[in-house]
Amino acid sequence: MDRKINLKARSLKELELLFKKRKEPSYRAGQLFVWIWKKGIEDISLYTNFSKRLREYLKANFYVGKLSLRACFNSEDGSVKYVFERENGERIESVFIPCKERRTVCVSTQVGCPLGCSFCATGKMGIKDNLSGWEIADQVLQIARHQNVRVSNVVFMGMGEPFLNWENVKRAIFILNSNFGMNIGSRKMTISTAGIIPGIYSLADFSPGVRLAVSLNSAIQEKREKIMPIAKKYSLSELKRAIEFYYERKHRMVTLEYVLINSFNTAKEDFLALKKFSKNIKVKINLIPFNPVKDVPFLAPSKNEIARFYKWCLSLPCSVNIRESRGRDVRGACGQLAIV
Ligand code: SF4
């Protein structure tokens, strides 16, 4: 296998070139893409609409890689945390979240994360590598096959900051969105960022139109910097401008994710700052009670704290939800993904 090339790492265009060189019709690329990404079949011998000679050629020079499933943990709430291994032995995590008619997969985009948010287990790992486009998309494919379901939604909210691996995330979006691939609508995909401003502007100009979520967590500049070091580079005012720009281009509401941390960002002044930040921009707000993480000096908010903050938020002119993280008991909830 060593010197063979992984066909899964090739885009549709690259496959077309490959067949063109062989003087095969270009529609072969679409057929191959369907075998790999729609049918999820890695064994080239089974590609029965290819001639035996073509199959032998492909088998001699290429292979179809996949992430190896190393473990999965079933949560009491129905979600499932998956641990996958890359070809180089590094491990990543993804989460399957079934909810009513939705079957969502939360994917990782990096091995670890360089941003070091102080409330997040992944941030404690540091960054080891970027995932390639096929590895990001393959998390969805492998989970769909393991669960035997059609995945309806994908959220780029697992390990890593998607905009720091944007080129590969775009390749994954193409695979997931393609009719020859998994055919998941772009509106059913959401990129969650810690606030990488150039990434937001790039997403605003990117087609297909993927949804945007911003991990805000505090609308007070100094407080945000305390828990999210990236806030020192990109200020709240720049972030607000970028959100406005995204909405102007895409006409899609942006989700503000606000992790509620005990006695840190749940006071009246925090609410008033959030109110000011969200004024005149088209957003909805998800309040996410903090999930305790080992070696992190924060606590989950009390029920009263959550209820009080939520009640204040009800006065805002936008939609506000309390989003209980799924998979908490298997350490698959927001901010808990980390291979240790
Ligand atoms: S919250 Fe997101 S951006 Fe921050 S360290 Fe964790 S994975 Fe990285």
Residues whose N, C-alpha, C, O or C-beta is under 5 A from the ligand:
A	BS01	SF4	C113 L115 G116 C117 C120 T122 G123 G158 M159 G160 E161 A194
